[in-house]
Amino acid sequence: MGEAVLYRCRTPTDRLCACGRVARELRRRGIDAEERRVPWRRSARDDVDELTGQTTVPVLVIQGEAICDSRRIAEHLAWRDGERERASSVEHEGSARR
């Protein structure tokens, strides 16, 4: 699938935060991603700011594309894997969102 990098917080487990949710989703899909733990202080997250214009994590960079927010990341991974029916922002034929 190409090289992936996950910028995440320093929380030592994958169960307590949105960053862990993304890490679990990557493992579930068999995607090897380099994990880069960012500083606790948002003002020290220059690398994340350069990528996205913000300092919030998680951020996944996959095939040169930076994606923010754990829900959007999970949705993007589902979309990439052809699970469009599970990706909530993709409208299905014959159905309109209201």
Biopython code that builds the backbone (N, CA, C, O; Angstrom):
import numpy as np
from Bio.PDB.StructureBuilder import StructureBuilder

atoms = [
    (1, "MET", "N", (0.817, -1.199, 0.000)),
    (1, "MET", "CA", (0.000, 0.000, 0.000)),
    (1, "MET", "C", (0.853, 1.251, 0.000)),
    (1, "MET", "O", (0.331, 2.346, -0.213)),
    (2, "GLY", "N", (2.111, 1.126, 0.226)),
    (2, "GLY", "CA", (2.971, 2.292, 0.245)),
    (2, "GLY", "C", (3.360, 2.644, 1.663)),
    (2, "GLY", "O", (2.830, 2.087, 2.624)),
    (3, "GLU", "N", (4.270, 3.552, 1.784)),
    (3, "GLU", "CA", (4.791, 3.929, 3.083)),
    (3, "GLU", "C", (3.768, 4.761, 3.852)),
    (3, "GLU", "O", (3.128, 5.651, 3.292)),
    (4, "ALA", "N", (3.624, 4.460, 5.144)),
    (4, "ALA", "CA", (2.687, 5.189, 5.996)),
    (4, "ALA", "C", (3.408, 5.634, 7.263)),
    (4, "ALA", "O", (4.256, 4.921, 7.800)),
    (5, "VAL", "N", (3.047, 6.838, 7.731)),
    (5, "VAL", "CA", (3.601, 7.382, 8.963)),
    (5, "VAL", "C", (2.439, 7.876, 9.811)),
    (5, "VAL", "O", (1.602, 8.647, 9.341)),
    (6, "LEU", "N", (2.388, 7.428, 11.065)),
    (6, "LEU", "CA", (1.359, 7.869, 11.996)),
    (6, "LEU", "C", (1.993, 8.787, 13.031)),
    (6, "LEU", "O", (2.861, 8.370, 13.798)),
    (7, "TYR", "N", (1.551, 10.042, 13.045)),
    (7, "TYR", "CA", (1.961, 10.988, 14.081)),
    (7, "TYR", "C", (0.927, 10.858, 15.189)),
    (7, "TYR", "O", (-0.271, 11.038, 14.969)),
    (8, "ARG", "N", (1.411, 10.543, 16.383)),
    (8, "ARG", "CA", (0.486, 10.272, 17.479)),
    (8, "ARG", "C", (1.008, 10.826, 18.788)),
    (8, "ARG", "O", (2.163, 11.239, 18.888)),
    (9, "CYS", "N", (0.140, 10.830, 19.790)),
    (9, "CYS", "CA", (0.507, 11.319, 21.112)),
    (9, "CYS", "C", (1.414, 10.317, 21.817)),
    (9, "CYS", "O", (1.698, 9.241, 21.291)),
    (10, "ARG", "N", (1.856, 10.678, 22.992)),
    (10, "ARG", "CA", (2.780, 9.838, 23.751)),
    (10, "ARG", "C", (2.078, 8.866, 24.697)),
    (10, "ARG", "O", (2.745, 8.217, 25.503)),
    (11, "THR", "N", (0.761, 8.748, 24.624)),
    (11, "THR", "CA", (0.044, 7.806, 25.473)),
    (11, "THR", "C", (0.596, 6.406, 25.219)),
    (11, "THR", "O", (0.656, 5.970, 24.070)),
    (12, "PRO", "N", (1.002, 5.692, 26.278)),
    (12, "PRO", "CA", (1.711, 4.423, 26.095)),
    (12, "PRO", "C", (0.842, 3.231, 25.677)),
    (12, "PRO", "O", (1.371, 2.145, 25.443)),
    (13, "THR", "N", (-0.459, 3.410, 25.580)),
    (13, "THR", "CA", (-1.343, 2.313, 25.206)),
    (13, "THR", "C", (-2.171, 2.692, 23.990)),
    (13, "THR", "O", (-2.296, 3.872, 23.660)),
    (14, "ASP", "N", (-2.732, 1.703, 23.330)),
    (14, "ASP", "CA", (-3.587, 1.959, 22.166)),
    (14, "ASP", "C", (-5.065, 1.944, 22.537)),
    (14, "ASP", "O", (-5.914, 1.875, 21.649)),
    (15, "ARG", "N", (-5.390, 2.005, 23.813)),
    (15, "ARG", "CA", (-6.780, 1.906, 24.253)),
    (15, "ARG", "C", (-7.372, 3.196, 24.796)),
    (15, "ARG", "O", (-8.587, 3.272, 24.985)),
    (16, "LEU", "N", (-6.566, 4.204, 25.052)),
    (16, "LEU", "CA", (-7.058, 5.377, 25.772)),
    (16, "LEU", "C", (-7.294, 6.616, 24.935)),
    (16, "LEU", "O", (-7.831, 7.598, 25.447)),
    (17, "CYS", "N", (-6.919, 6.611, 23.684)),
    (17, "CYS", "CA", (-7.009, 7.859, 22.925)),
    (17, "CYS", "C", (-7.306, 7.585, 21.448)),
    (17, "CYS", "O", (-7.269, 6.445, 20.984)),
    (18, "ALA", "N", (-7.597, 8.656, 20.739)),
    (18, "ALA", "CA", (-7.895, 8.557, 19.308)),
    (18, "ALA", "C", (-6.686, 8.065, 18.514)),
    (18, "ALA", "O", (-6.845, 7.391, 17.496)),
    (19, "CYS", "N", (-5.497, 8.395, 18.968)),
    (19, "CYS", "CA", (-4.287, 7.927, 18.288)),
    (19, "CYS", "C", (-4.203, 6.405, 18.337)),
    (19, "CYS", "O", (-3.820, 5.763, 17.358)),
    (20, "GLY", "N", (-4.560, 5.840, 19.474)),
    (20, "GLY", "CA", (-4.576, 4.395, 19.625)),
    (20, "GLY", "C", (-5.613, 3.742, 18.731)),
    (20, "GLY", "O", (-5.391, 2.653, 18.202)),
    (21, "ARG", "N", (-6.745, 4.408, 18.563)),
    (21, "ARG", "CA", (-7.779, 3.896, 17.663)),
    (21, "ARG", "C", (-7.228, 3.738, 16.247)),
    (21, "ARG", "O", (-7.480, 2.731, 15.585)),
    (22, "VAL", "N", (-6.483, 4.727, 15.794)),
    (22, "VAL", "CA", (-5.892, 4.666, 14.452)),
    (22, "VAL", "C", (-4.839, 3.567, 14.383)),
    (22, "VAL", "O", (-4.781, 2.823, 13.404)),
    (23, "ALA", "N", (-4.010, 3.462, 15.411)),
    (23, "ALA", "CA", (-2.984, 2.415, 15.426)),
    (23, "ALA", "C", (-3.629, 1.029, 15.346)),
    (23, "ALA", "O", (-3.143, 0.161, 14.620)),
    (24, "ARG", "N", (-4.718, 0.818, 16.085)),
    (24, "ARG", "CA", (-5.429, -0.472, 16.041)),
    (24, "ARG", "C", (-6.012, -0.730, 14.652)),
    (24, "ARG", "O", (-5.953, -1.850, 14.145)),
    (25, "GLU", "N", (-6.572, 0.306, 14.044)),
    (25, "GLU", "CA", (-7.160, 0.158, 12.705)),
    (25, "GLU", "C", (-6.093, -0.185, 11.674)),
    (25, "GLU", "O", (-6.332, -1.009, 10.791)),
    (26, "LEU", "N", (-4.934, 0.428, 11.773)),
    (26, "LEU", "CA", (-3.837, 0.116, 10.856)),
    (26, "LEU", "C", (-3.402, -1.337, 11.010)),
    (26, "LEU", "O", (-3.200, -2.041, 10.020)),
    (27, "ARG", "N", (-3.259, -1.779, 12.253)),
    (27, "ARG", "CA", (-2.889, -3.185, 12.494)),
    (27, "ARG", "C", (-3.957, -4.134, 11.952)),
    (27, "ARG", "O", (-3.637, -5.147, 11.329)),
    (28, "ARG", "N", (-5.218, -3.804, 12.190)),
    (28, "ARG", "CA", (-6.315, -4.658, 11.730)),
    (28, "ARG", "C", (-6.284, -4.820, 10.213)),
    (28, "ARG", "O", (-6.615, -5.882, 9.686)),
    (29, "ARG", "N", (-5.890, -3.775, 9.531)),
    (29, "ARG", "CA", (-5.842, -3.808, 8.065)),
    (29, "ARG", "C", (-4.506, -4.303, 7.533)),
    (29, "ARG", "O", (-4.329, -4.408, 6.319)),
    (30, "GLY", "N", (-3.575, -4.606, 8.406)),
    (30, "GLY", "CA", (-2.280, -5.117, 7.979)),
    (30, "GLY", "C", (-1.378, -4.066, 7.362)),
    (30, "GLY", "O", (-0.522, -4.388, 6.538)),
    (31, "ILE", "N", (-1.560, -2.813, 7.751)),
    (31, "ILE", "CA", (-0.756, -1.717, 7.211)),
    (31, "ILE", "C", (0.382, -1.421, 8.187)),
    (31, "ILE", "O", (0.145, -1.063, 9.341)),
    (32, "ASP", "N", (1.609, -1.574, 7.717)),
    (32, "ASP", "CA", (2.770, -1.234, 8.534)),
    (32, "ASP", "C", (2.978, 0.269, 8.472)),
    (32, "ASP", "O", (3.155, 0.835, 7.394)),
    (33, "ALA", "N", (2.958, 0.901, 9.615)),
    (33, "ALA", "CA", (3.154, 2.349, 9.666)),
    (33, "ALA", "C", (4.229, 2.677, 10.684)),
    (33, "ALA", "O", (4.261, 2.121, 11.782)),
    (34, "GLU", "N", (5.093, 3.576, 10.305)),
    (34, "GLU", "CA", (6.076, 4.098, 11.250)),
    (34, "GLU", "C", (5.321, 5.009, 12.210)),
    (34, "GLU", "O", (4.548, 5.862, 11.772)),
    (35, "GLU", "N", (5.532, 4.841, 13.498)),
    (35, "GLU", "CA", (4.886, 5.697, 14.490)),
    (35, "GLU", "C", (5.866, 6.752, 14.965)),
    (35, "GLU", "O", (6.986, 6.446, 15.373)),
    (36, "ARG", "N", (5.425, 7.990, 14.906)),
    (36, "ARG", "CA", (6.231, 9.098, 15.416)),
    (36, "ARG", "C", (5.466, 9.736, 16.560)),
    (36, "ARG", "O", (4.421, 10.352, 16.351)),
    (37, "ARG", "N", (5.984, 9.587, 17.761)),
    (37, "ARG", "CA", (5.357, 10.157, 18.953)),
    (37, "ARG", "C", (5.715, 11.637, 19.021)),
    (37, "ARG", "O", (6.890, 12.004, 18.987)),
    (38, "VAL", "N", (4.705, 12.469, 19.116)),
    (38, "VAL", "CA", (4.917, 13.922, 19.129)),
    (38, "VAL", "C", (4.949, 14.417, 20.566)),
    (38, "VAL", "O", (4.469, 13.731, 21.468)),
    (39, "PRO", "N", (5.510, 15.599, 20.787)),
    (39, "PRO", "CA", (5.560, 16.165, 22.145)),
    (39, "PRO", "C", (4.156, 16.402, 22.703)),
    (39, "PRO", "O", (3.199, 16.590, 21.952)),
    (40, "TRP", "N", (4.050, 16.391, 24.026)),
    (40, "TRP", "CA", (2.765, 16.675, 24.676)),
    (40, "TRP", "C", (2.298, 18.088, 24.359)),
    (40, "TRP", "O", (1.114, 18.314, 24.107)),
    (41, "ARG", "N", (3.226, 19.036, 24.371)),
    (41, "ARG", "CA", (2.860, 20.446, 24.124)),
    (41, "ARG", "C", (2.601, 20.680, 22.642)),
    (41, "ARG", "O", (3.454, 20.400, 21.799)),
    (42, "ARG", "N", (1.439, 21.186, 22.342)),
    (42, "ARG", "CA", (1.089, 21.450, 20.938)),
    (42, "ARG", "C", (2.036, 22.452, 20.296)),
    (42, "ARG", "O", (2.307, 22.369, 19.098)),
    (43, "SER", "N", (2.535, 23.383, 21.069)),
    (43, "SER", "CA", (3.438, 24.404, 20.518)),
    (43, "SER", "C", (4.760, 23.805, 20.045)),
    (43, "SER", "O", (5.507, 24.462, 19.320)),
    (44, "ALA", "N", (5.057, 22.579, 20.440)),
    (44, "ALA", "CA", (6.310, 21.923, 20.040)),
    (44, "ALA", "C", (6.110, 20.927, 18.904)),
    (44, "ALA", "O", (7.030, 20.179, 18.574)),
    (45, "ARG", "N", (4.932, 20.905, 18.305)),
    (45, "ARG", "CA", (4.627, 19.950, 17.232)),
    (45, "ARG", "C", (4.814, 20.582, 15.847)),
    (45, "ARG", "O", (3.886, 20.615, 15.039)),
    (46, "ASP", "N", (6.000, 21.072, 15.593)),
    (46, "ASP", "CA", (6.276, 21.757, 14.332)),
    (46, "ASP", "C", (6.104, 20.852, 13.125)),
    (46, "ASP", "O", (5.608, 21.301, 12.091)),
    (47, "ASP", "N", (6.499, 19.591, 13.226)),
    (47, "ASP", "CA", (6.389, 18.679, 12.084)),
    (47, "ASP", "C", (4.927, 18.435, 11.703)),
    (47, "ASP", "O", (4.605, 18.350, 10.517)),
    (48, "VAL", "N", (4.047, 18.322, 12.688)),
    (48, "VAL", "CA", (2.624, 18.130, 12.406)),
    (48, "VAL", "C", (2.045, 19.407, 11.806)),
    (48, "VAL", "O", (1.250, 19.346, 10.868)),
    (49, "ASP", "N", (2.436, 20.558, 12.341)),
    (49, "ASP", "CA", (1.968, 21.846, 11.830)),
    (49, "ASP", "C", (2.377, 22.042, 10.378)),
    (49, "ASP", "O", (1.591, 22.551, 9.579)),
    (50, "GLU", "N", (3.588, 21.648, 10.026)),
    (50, "GLU", "CA", (4.054, 21.779, 8.638)),
    (50, "GLU", "C", (3.220, 20.915, 7.685)),
    (50, "GLU", "O", (2.952, 21.310, 6.550)),
    (51, "LEU", "N", (2.816, 19.737, 8.156)),
    (51, "LEU", "CA", (2.035, 18.824, 7.315)),
    (51, "LEU", "C", (0.592, 19.267, 7.127)),
    (51, "LEU", "O", (0.040, 19.155, 6.032)),
    (52, "THR", "N", (-0.020, 19.773, 8.203)),
    (52, "THR", "CA", (-1.471, 19.970, 8.194)),
    (52, "THR", "C", (-1.939, 21.386, 8.461)),
    (52, "THR", "O", (-3.097, 21.710, 8.198)),
    (53, "GLY", "N", (-1.064, 22.238, 8.978)),
    (53, "GLY", "CA", (-1.484, 23.577, 9.348)),
    (53, "GLY", "C", (-2.161, 23.613, 10.710)),
    (53, "GLY", "O", (-2.732, 24.635, 11.091)),
    (54, "GLN", "N", (-2.104, 22.516, 11.442)),
    (54, "GLN", "CA", (-2.646, 22.445, 12.795)),
    (54, "GLN", "C", (-1.718, 21.586, 13.641)),
    (54, "GLN", "O", (-0.759, 21.010, 13.127)),
    (55, "THR", "N", (-2.001, 21.500, 14.931)),
    (55, "THR", "CA", (-1.104, 20.763, 15.809)),
    (55, "THR", "C", (-1.784, 19.581, 16.501)),
    (55, "THR", "O", (-1.240, 19.021, 17.453)),
    (56, "THR", "N", (-2.943, 19.208, 16.035)),
    (56, "THR", "CA", (-3.703, 18.113, 16.633)),
    (56, "THR", "C", (-3.306, 16.779, 16.027)),
    (56, "THR", "O", (-3.066, 16.686, 14.823)),
    (57, "VAL", "N", (-3.237, 15.740, 16.862)),
    (57, "VAL", "CA", (-2.975, 14.383, 16.388)),
    (57, "VAL", "C", (-4.181, 13.522, 16.748)),
    (57, "VAL", "O", (-4.909, 13.856, 17.683)),
    (58, "PRO", "N", (-4.410, 12.431, 16.036)),
    (58, "PRO", "CA", (-3.523, 11.731, 15.123)),
    (58, "PRO", "C", (-3.542, 12.331, 13.715)),
    (58, "PRO", "O", (-4.514, 12.947, 13.279)),
    (59, "VAL", "N", (-2.420, 12.118, 13.031)),
    (59, "VAL", "CA", (-2.290, 12.443, 11.615)),
    (59, "VAL", "C", (-1.652, 11.234, 10.950)),
    (59, "VAL", "O", (-0.625, 10.733, 11.406)),
    (60, "LEU", "N", (-2.258, 10.779, 9.884)),
    (60, "LEU", "CA", (-1.693, 9.675, 9.109)),
    (60, "LEU", "C", (-1.243, 10.216, 7.765)),
    (60, "LEU", "O", (-2.012, 10.865, 7.055)),
    (61, "VAL", "N", (0.002, 9.948, 7.423)),
    (61, "VAL", "CA", (0.514, 10.292, 6.097)),
    (61, "VAL", "C", (0.669, 8.974, 5.358)),
    (61, "VAL", "O", (1.467, 8.120, 5.743)),
    (62, "ILE", "N", (-0.107, 8.820, 4.290)),
    (62, "ILE", "CA", (-0.073, 7.577, 3.524)),
    (62, "ILE", "C", (-0.027, 7.929, 2.043)),
    (62, "ILE", "O", (-0.883, 8.655, 1.539)),
    (63, "GLN", "N", (0.966, 7.415, 1.366)),
    (63, "GLN", "CA", (1.227, 7.706, -0.043)),
    (63, "GLN", "C", (1.227, 9.209, -0.316)),
    (63, "GLN", "O", (0.640, 9.681, -1.289)),
    (64, "GLY", "N", (1.903, 9.951, 0.573)),
    (64, "GLY", "CA", (2.074, 11.387, 0.379)),
    (64, "GLY", "C", (0.885, 12.234, 0.762)),
    (64, "GLY", "O", (0.939, 13.454, 0.601)),
    (65, "GLU", "N", (-0.184, 11.647, 1.260)),
    (65, "GLU", "CA", (-1.397, 12.380, 1.627)),
    (65, "GLU", "C", (-1.528, 12.404, 3.145)),
    (65, "GLU", "O", (-1.485, 11.354, 3.786)),
    (66, "ALA", "N", (-1.688, 13.595, 3.726)),
    (66, "ALA", "CA", (-1.844, 13.735, 5.171)),
    (66, "ALA", "C", (-3.329, 13.792, 5.514)),
    (66, "ALA", "O", (-4.076, 14.592, 4.952)),
    (67, "ILE", "N", (-3.750, 12.929, 6.451)),
    (67, "ILE", "CA", (-5.149, 12.862, 6.856)),
    (67, "ILE", "C", (-5.213, 13.078, 8.360)),
    (67, "ILE", "O", (-4.488, 12.430, 9.115)),
    (68, "CYS", "N", (-6.085, 13.995, 8.801)),
    (68, "CYS", "CA", (-6.246, 14.327, 10.214)),
    (68, "CYS", "C", (-7.532, 13.709, 10.747)),
    (68, "CYS", "O", (-8.437, 13.386, 9.978)),
    (69, "ASP", "N", (-7.608, 13.546, 12.062)),
    (69, "ASP", "CA", (-8.787, 13.103, 12.780)),
    (69, "ASP", "C", (-8.980, 11.593, 12.654)),
    (69, "ASP", "O", (-8.983, 11.051, 11.549)),
    (70, "SER", "N", (-9.138, 10.930, 13.780)),
    (70, "SER", "CA", (-9.215, 9.466, 13.785)),
    (70, "SER", "C", (-10.390, 8.937, 12.973)),
    (70, "SER", "O", (-10.252, 7.924, 12.287)),
    (71, "ARG", "N", (-11.533, 9.592, 13.035)),
    (71, "ARG", "CA", (-12.691, 9.126, 12.251)),
    (71, "ARG", "C", (-12.434, 9.265, 10.760)),
    (71, "ARG", "O", (-12.738, 8.362, 9.980)),
    (72, "ARG", "N", (-11.882, 10.384, 10.376)),
    (72, "ARG", "CA", (-11.583, 10.575, 8.942)),
    (72, "ARG", "C", (-10.528, 9.598, 8.459)),
    (72, "ARG", "O", (-10.594, 9.110, 7.331)),
    (73, "ILE", "N", (-9.559, 9.314, 9.309)),
    (73, "ILE", "CA", (-8.521, 8.350, 8.933)),
    (73, "ILE", "C", (-9.141, 6.973, 8.729)),
    (73, "ILE", "O", (-8.884, 6.318, 7.719)),
    (74, "ALA", "N", (-9.965, 6.525, 9.694)),
    (74, "ALA", "CA", (-10.613, 5.214, 9.574)),
    (74, "ALA", "C", (-11.512, 5.163, 8.342)),
    (74, "ALA", "O", (-11.552, 4.152, 7.640)),
    (75, "GLU", "N", (-12.222, 6.238, 8.085)),
    (75, "GLU", "CA", (-13.090, 6.318, 6.912)),
    (75, "GLU", "C", (-12.272, 6.247, 5.624)),
    (75, "GLU", "O", (-12.656, 5.561, 4.676)),
    (76, "HIS", "N", (-11.159, 6.949, 5.593)),
    (76, "HIS", "CA", (-10.294, 6.942, 4.408)),
    (76, "HIS", "C", (-9.725, 5.545, 4.159)),
    (76, "HIS", "O", (-9.665, 5.092, 3.016)),
    (77, "LEU", "N", (-9.310, 4.865, 5.225)),
    (77, "LEU", "CA", (-8.776, 3.514, 5.066)),
    (77, "LEU", "C", (-9.847, 2.562, 4.550)),
    (77, "LEU", "O", (-9.563, 1.702, 3.716)),
    (78, "ALA", "N", (-11.079, 2.711, 5.042)),
    (78, "ALA", "CA", (-12.182, 1.883, 4.552)),
    (78, "ALA", "C", (-12.424, 2.164, 3.072)),
    (78, "ALA", "O", (-12.638, 1.242, 2.285)),
    (79, "TRP", "N", (-12.391, 3.431, 2.701)),
    (79, "TRP", "CA", (-12.600, 3.808, 1.305)),
    (79, "TRP", "C", (-11.512, 3.227, 0.409)),
    (79, "TRP", "O", (-11.794, 2.727, -0.680)),
    (80, "ARG", "N", (-10.263, 3.297, 0.877)),
    (80, "ARG", "CA", (-9.146, 2.761, 0.099)),
    (80, "ARG", "C", (-9.257, 1.258, -0.093)),
    (80, "ARG", "O", (-8.833, 0.723, -1.118)),
    (81, "ASP", "N", (-9.831, 0.575, 0.898)),
    (81, "ASP", "CA", (-9.968, -0.873, 0.840)),
    (81, "ASP", "C", (-11.252, -1.316, 0.144)),
    (81, "ASP", "O", (-11.583, -2.502, 0.141)),
    (82, "GLY", "N", (-11.974, -0.365, -0.446)),
    (82, "GLY", "CA", (-13.171, -0.714, -1.195)),
    (82, "GLY", "C", (-14.398, -0.936, -0.337)),
    (82, "GLY", "O", (-15.385, -1.504, -0.805)),
    (83, "GLU", "N", (-14.354, -0.503, 0.900)),
    (83, "GLU", "CA", (-15.494, -0.666, 1.779)),
    (83, "GLU", "C", (-16.347, 0.595, 1.761)),
    (83, "GLU", "O", (-16.663, 1.158, 2.809)),
    (84, "ARG", "N", (-16.709, 1.022, 0.591)),
    (84, "ARG", "CA", (-17.431, 2.287, 0.463)),
    (84, "ARG", "C", (-18.747, 2.313, 1.232)),
    (84, "ARG", "O", (-19.172, 3.370, 1.700)),
    (85, "GLU", "N", (-19.392, 1.162, 1.365)),
    (85, "GLU", "CA", (-20.662, 1.152, 2.097)),
    (85, "GLU", "C", (-20.463, 1.469, 3.576)),
    (85, "GLU", "O", (-21.406, 1.908, 4.235)),
    (86, "ARG", "N", (-19.265, 1.261, 4.114)),
    (86, "ARG", "CA", (-18.982, 1.570, 5.518)),
    (86, "ARG", "C", (-18.474, 2.991, 5.692)),
    (86, "ARG", "O", (-18.472, 3.513, 6.807)),
    (87, "ALA", "N", (-18.048, 3.618, 4.617)),
    (87, "ALA", "CA", (-17.518, 4.974, 4.708)),
    (87, "ALA", "C", (-18.690, 5.949, 4.706)),
    (87, "ALA", "O", (-19.349, 6.113, 3.679)),
    (88, "SER", "N", (-18.955, 6.581, 5.808)),
    (88, "SER", "CA", (-20.176, 7.362, 5.995)),
    (88, "SER", "C", (-20.292, 8.583, 5.091)),
    (88, "SER", "O", (-21.409, 9.021, 4.812)),
    (89, "SER", "N", (-19.184, 9.148, 4.623)),
    (89, "SER", "CA", (-19.279, 10.356, 3.822)),
    (89, "SER", "C", (-19.492, 10.066, 2.337)),
    (89, "SER", "O", (-19.641, 10.995, 1.543)),
    (90, "VAL", "N", (-19.508, 8.794, 1.957)),
    (90, "VAL", "CA", (-19.709, 8.433, 0.558)),
    (90, "VAL", "C", (-21.181, 8.103, 0.357)),
    (90, "VAL", "O", (-21.710, 7.183, 0.982)),
    (91, "GLU", "N", (-21.841, 8.860, -0.519)),
    (91, "GLU", "CA", (-23.256, 8.605, -0.789)),
    (91, "GLU", "C", (-23.388, 7.395, -1.699)),
    (91, "GLU", "O", (-22.577, 7.177, -2.599)),
    (92, "HIS", "N", (-24.420, 6.621, -1.443)),
    (92, "HIS", "CA", (-24.687, 5.437, -2.244)),
    (92, "HIS", "C", (-25.681, 5.776, -3.343)),
    (92, "HIS", "O", (-26.495, 6.687, -3.194)),
    (93, "GLU", "N", (-25.613, 5.038, -4.452)),
    (93, "GLU", "CA", (-26.549, 5.259, -5.544)),
    (93, "GLU", "C", (-27.962, 5.046, -5.057)),
    (93, "GLU", "O", (-28.243, 4.090, -4.335)),
    (94, "GLY", "N", (-28.859, 5.945, -5.457)),
    (94, "GLY", "CA", (-30.264, 5.809, -5.109)),
    (94, "GLY", "C", (-30.612, 6.287, -3.710)),
    (94, "GLY", "O", (-31.782, 6.263, -3.329)),
    (95, "SER", "N", (-29.631, 6.716, -2.944)),
    (95, "SER", "CA", (-29.962, 7.234, -1.610)),
    (95, "SER", "C", (-29.344, 8.616, -1.472)),
    (95, "SER", "O", (-28.211, 8.858, -1.886)),
    (96, "ALA", "N", (-30.104, 9.493, -0.890)),
    (96, "ALA", "CA", (-29.623, 10.858, -0.672)),
    (96, "ALA", "C", (-29.516, 11.104, 0.811)),
    (96, "ALA", "O", (-30.365, 10.653, 1.580)),
    (97, "ARG", "N", (-28.492, 11.808, 1.219)),
    (97, "ARG", "CA", (-28.339, 12.174, 2.627)),
    (97, "ARG", "C", (-29.184, 13.399, 2.920)),
    (97, "ARG", "O", (-29.298, 14.300, 2.089)),
    (98, "ARG", "N", (-29.756, 13.428, 4.068)),
    (98, "ARG", "CA", (-30.574, 14.580, 4.457)),
    (98, "ARG", "C", (-30.043, 15.210, 5.676)),
    (98, "ARG", "O", (-30.602, 16.197, 6.155)),
]
sb = StructureBuilder()
sb.init_structure("model")
sb.init_model(0)
sb.init_chain("A")
sb.init_seg("    ")
for serial, (resi, resn, name, xyz) in enumerate(atoms, 1):
    if name == "N":
        sb.init_residue(resn, " ", resi, " ")
    sb.init_atom(name, np.array(xyz, "f"), 0.0, 1.0, " ", f" {name:<3s}", serial, name[0])
structure = sb.get_structure()
